[in-house]
Amino acid sequence: MAGTDFRSTDLETQSDGTMRVTHRGVDIVVSAKQNDRGAWVARIDASVDGKPFALPDVEPVTPEWTTHAEALRDGVERGCYLVERSKAGHGLEDSAHGSGGD
């Protein structure tokens, strides 16, 4: 369908074990680490033009995974979903340079 090509592009697995994707103009970098129980959890960082992009905090509990790869895939999916959530009703130009968070 013409005019709807705003989905994720350029999914890359980096040599440092992270995944990087651009979704609706937002750069998403996902890393994963093991918690004290041995489960893997994803960390999602987002930016636009090198400036932090605040993603909404919509999940009270961070999902845990049995493998590093599962955590990365989940992080990419959640990152894209959170970009969509943050964009609901707003143009990228209006919200991309909001307050950054960690």
N, C-alpha and C positions, 0 to 999 in steps of 0.2 A: 504494500500500500504506500503510495507516494506521500512524502511529508512526515512519515512516522519513524524515520531512521534516527532515533535519538537514544537508542539502547546502547549497551556496553560495547566498547570497541577496544581493540588492541590488548587483549588479555595476555599478560606476560608473566612467566615464572622467572624470578630473579635468582642469581647465583647465591644470594644470601638467604634463600629459603622463603622469601616473601612473594606475594602475587600483587601485580599492579594492573589496574584497569581504569579506563576513562569511561564515565557514564554521565550522559547529559552535560558534558563539559566539566565535570568534577573528577579530579584525579583521586583514585582510591588506592591506598596501599594497605595490604593485609599481612600481618605477621601472626605467628602462633607460638605459644609457649605452654609448657606443662605446669599445672598447678601442683599444690602439695599432695593431692590425691593421685597424681599421675595422669590425669585427664588433660587433654589439649583444649585450649581456649584461644579464640581469635581476638586480635587487637586490630581495630579499623581506624585508619587515619585518612582524612580527606582534605583536599586543598583545591583552590582555583587560582591559576596564575601564580603559584608559589605561596599563596596566602592561605592560612588555615580556614577550613570550611566547617562550621559547626553542624554536626548531625544530631537529629533529635534522639533523646534517650527514651525509647519506647518500650524496652523490655526490662522488667525488673530483675530477671535472672539471666546471666550469660550462659549460653549453651556450652556443654562440654562434649568432647569428642574423643574417640579412642585412638585416632591417628592424627598426625600433623596435617596430612593432605585433606582429611575431612574438615578439620578446623579452618584451613585456608579456603576451601570451597564454600563453606558456610559463611565465612567472613565476607567473601566477594558477594554472595547473594544478599546477605544482610546489608552490606554497604550500599548496593544498588537500590535495595528496598528503602533504606533510610534517605537516600538522595531523593527518591520519588516522594517520600513522605514530606521531606523538607521543601519540595518544589510544589506541592499541592496548592493550587491557587496563586502561585507566584511565578513570575518569569525569572529565569536564571540571572538576568542582569540586576533584578531587584534584591535577590537574596544571596547571591554567591559570595558577597564580601561581608557577610555577617560576622559576628564575634566568633573567634576560633575557640576550640576546646580541646582538651586532651583526654 
